[in-house]
Amino acid sequence: MFVSSGYADIKRQEPFDPDTQFRIGSINKVFTSIIVKLLEIKGKINLNDSIQEYLPYLKFYSRRKVREPVRIRHLLTHTSGLGELRSTRDFLSPSLALSAKNENKAPPLSQYYSKPLALYNLPGTSWYYANHGFGILGALIEEVTGAPYSKVSRDLLFRPLKMERTVILNSKTSSPIATGYQVTKKNRAIPVSNPCIIPIAAGNAWSTARDMMRFADELVKSYHGESEAFDHDVGRDLFRPWFQVSPHITRMGLGIFLLPSEPLIAHHGGTINGFNSILLISPNEKTSVIMSINRVNRELFFSYSLHLFQKLHRHLGTPVRYFFYLSPNFQIDSPPIIKNLPLSYRLGSINLSLGRIVLSIGTRIVIDRHNTCLTLKGNGSMYPSPNVLLYIRECENEYHFGIPDASRKMIQKIVLTKDFEKAYLDLSGPIQFEHEKTRSLRRKIGEFVFFSLAKAMSNK
């Protein structure tokens, strides 16, 4: 079934159809995971091998002594220890050095990853979303096959599944193509450019509703041992937990997230210039949904997608129950309960410089109680939309909260003491914020200059 509304191109008033190509962003990582698994089935690699056995030019560094090598399975499950930046120098580059204007200007992956890469965590110990982990997997695929990633994807994945309009390179797209838009505060839609993602295996693919449903259906068939294109091991390994802190929260499959729901829901989203897409698969119920919108509104879009999926399952007679969409790093000891919290509490002005980008500078955040959730909302101009926090655990003197969107990988934990005198934000280490105080003129000027610079760099 295909349902659409709005326009793939506003200027020409072209509607979406099942064969309209759109950017799927990080859903590309699921393609990469399957290709890596297929190479293991062919005997070319082993998921437990060190990545440096195949790419000896890779060098890693860490402040802590690293005994465990970075293995292929670590890269597939975002547990390699890599972060969003290759090193701090990327923070000074346009688009965090993740993209080029077109594929002709993108450096070879062997050159792109030739300098030492920072490990922010020890391999295999914690989860941290890393585009570069899948960029390195793209380099691995090219090394063991001797062919470009785009060709390997076509030969091993797209052709066998008859995904005729799914391509990796921007230059290979063909009409009809959706235009991505940025929507201004005045509700004007401005077309955005389509840069080439340098770690190409992490998120440069274009696909269609028809192709993505073929893809999802074949994964479900593989899971049940009914696929003619994929070995049973592909679907079985994709949908089993490879990294799990607790059975009550989001787990990591083979390059895909697993909600702790009944029935199981596997998902991966994609956010890229002017596009949001999400893939949801319930393998046991043989149900799949692919959704795409040619604008960016990740929080609303994902919530709506899950709501639609829940309605679909209720219609089929199998309601979705018991899931918490939390980062795989979090531990939940009991179901969420919120009690004795004020309706509104202002924490004050804080500075957040996070692993992916400056979230906001001098942002004032407010935590509000709302039904069974807490909402953290900043007034900074870079990320003004609210982030919903779910209660995790009540300790003797503290409340612990976690970010429910696993893709918001930068914030690991917020702890509020019960007397609300202090708040702690656990990033690379706990950072303490006192009650709001009057900021000096010097500090206000410094924050304004730094924020303006960071925003200008992020828009390049």
TAZI-V180622 format. One record per residue. PHI is phi in whole degrees, -180 to 180 (none if undefined). NEAR is the number of other ideal C-beta (glycine too) atoms within 12 Angstrom. Layout:
phi	near
PHI	NEAR
PHI	NEAR
This chain:
phi	near
none	13
-124	20
-131	16
-145	24
-150	12
77	21
-125	23
-71	35
-138	25
-69	22
-60	12
-91	14
54	11
-91	19
-76	20
-69	29
-137	22
-60	25
-108	29
-73	33
-80	40
-141	46
-75	45
-105	44
56	41
-74	43
-61	45
-52	47
-63	46
-68	48
-55	51
-61	46
-61	46
-69	46
-61	46
-62	49
-64	41
-63	35
-67	33
-69	28
-61	22
-76	19
83	9
-85	24
-145	30
-133	21
-64	28
-88	20
-71	23
-70	27
-64	42
-73	26
-65	19
-101	29
-125	32
-64	15
-75	22
-70	34
-131	21
-120	37
-139	20
-154	24
-70	14
-103	17
-72	10
-100	26
-98	13
-82	22
-70	25
-78	44
-99	30
-59	43
-66	34
-64	41
-66	54
-70	44
-115	44
58	48
-119	38
-75	45
98	35
-71	45
-116	34
-77	34
-112	31
-65	36
-160	26
-64	21
-65	14
-65	29
-64	26
-92	16
-101	21
-57	19
54	29
56	31
62	30
-92	36
-138	33
-129	25
-61	19
-155	18
-66	26
-69	12
-98	15
-80	31
-71	21
-58	23
-62	31
-64	20
-81	12
-62	34
-108	36
-79	18
-89	22
-56	17
-104	39
-79	31
-102	36
-86	40
-137	32
-73	23
-55	36
83	29
-101	25
-154	32
-102	39
-152	43
-58	45
-141	42
-59	45
-69	47
-61	50
-80	48
-61	44
-67	45
-63	54
-63	46
-65	41
-62	44
-60	45
-66	32
-68	31
-81	29
-100	26
72	11
-135	18
-62	24
-56	43
-62	34
-73	22
-62	34
-60	41
-66	27
-75	21
-91	31
-124	40
-71	32
-66	18
-59	25
-95	34
57	20
-88	35
-71	20
-115	32
-100	39
-135	34
-98	40
-90	28
-59	31
-70	19
-96	25
-71	27
-148	17
-61	15
-83	25
-127	31
-79	41
-98	33
-86	36
-130	31
-105	22
-102	22
-79	11
-64	10
-90	8
65	10
-96	12
-96	22
-113	22
-60	24
-114	22
-79	22
-119	31
-70	28
-90	33
-75	43
-66	38
-74	43
-59	43
-73	42
-89	45
170	42
-115	47
-79	49
-118	43
-150	45
-133	37
-61	34
-64	27
-65	35
-68	42
-71	30
-61	30
-61	42
-63	40
-62	31
-70	34
-66	46
-64	32
-62	26
-62	34
-59	34
-96	20
71	16
-115	18
-87	27
-89	14
-94	25
-119	31
-64	26
-57	21
-63	22
-64	42
-66	37
-63	25
-75	32
-61	46
-102	39
-106	23
-69	28
-105	32
-140	35
-149	24
-88	28
-150	24
-70	21
-93	28
-130	37
-55	45
-115	38
-109	43
-85	39
-85	45
77	46
-145	47
-88	48
-121	36
-75	39
-80	31
-107	33
-123	19
-73	29
-60	36
-122	41
-102	44
-154	44
-152	49
-107	43
-146	42
-125	34
-152	38
-33	33
77	33
-139	42
-123	37
-138	42
-149	42
-117	43
-124	44
-134	41
-110	34
-64	36
-70	22
-93	28
54	23
-127	32
-139	31
-138	35
-121	41
-130	39
-145	43
-140	37
-94	41
-160	34
-107	30
-157	22
-64	28
-64	28
-64	21
-65	28
-69	35
-61	25
-65	21
-63	32
-65	31
-62	18
-62	23
-65	37
-62	28
-63	17
-62	26
-68	29
-64	16
-64	15
-83	17
90	11
-130	22
-63	20
-81	32
-135	17
59	20
-133	35
-124	38
-88	40
-126	40
-54	38
-61	40
-82	33
-88	39
-114	24
-114	32
-95	18
-155	15
-60	20
-64	31
-140	16
-116	27
-151	12
58	14
-106	25
-66	19
-66	15
-150	17
-142	25
-95	22
-81	34
120	27
-88	28
-134	35
-108	29
-123	35
-117	27
-105	33
-63	32
-94	32
-165	30
-67	30
-67	33
-173	32
-115	34
65	32
-79	32
-94	25
-114	36
-124	27
-106	34
-118	23
-83	24
-148	20
55	14
-105	18
-127	27
-114	35
-113	28
-105	42
-129	25
-98	31
-105	21
-71	29
-82	21
-82	28
-132	31
-79	18
-74	25
-74	24
-111	36
-89	31
-112	40
-105	35
-67	36
-104	37
-155	28
-103	24
-102	16
-61	9
-125	15
-140	24
-112	34
-113	33
-130	39
-136	40
-71	40
-76	35
-90	35
-63	39
-76	39
-86	37
-76	37
-74	33
-89	38
-94	36
-162	29
-121	36
-119	31
-111	37
-72	23
-67	20
-86	14
57	24
-82	17
-140	21
-131	33
-123	26
-114	32
-93	26
-110	26
-75	21
-166	12
-65	16
-116	22
-97	20
-123	29
-86	16
-56	18
-59	19
-123	13
-68	10
-83	19
-71	12
-60	10
-61	10
-68	17
-61	17
-65	15
-61	17
-66	27
-64	20
-64	16
-67	23
-64	30
-63	20
-64	20
-64	32
-68	21
-62	14
-66	21
-70	25
-89	18
-71	18
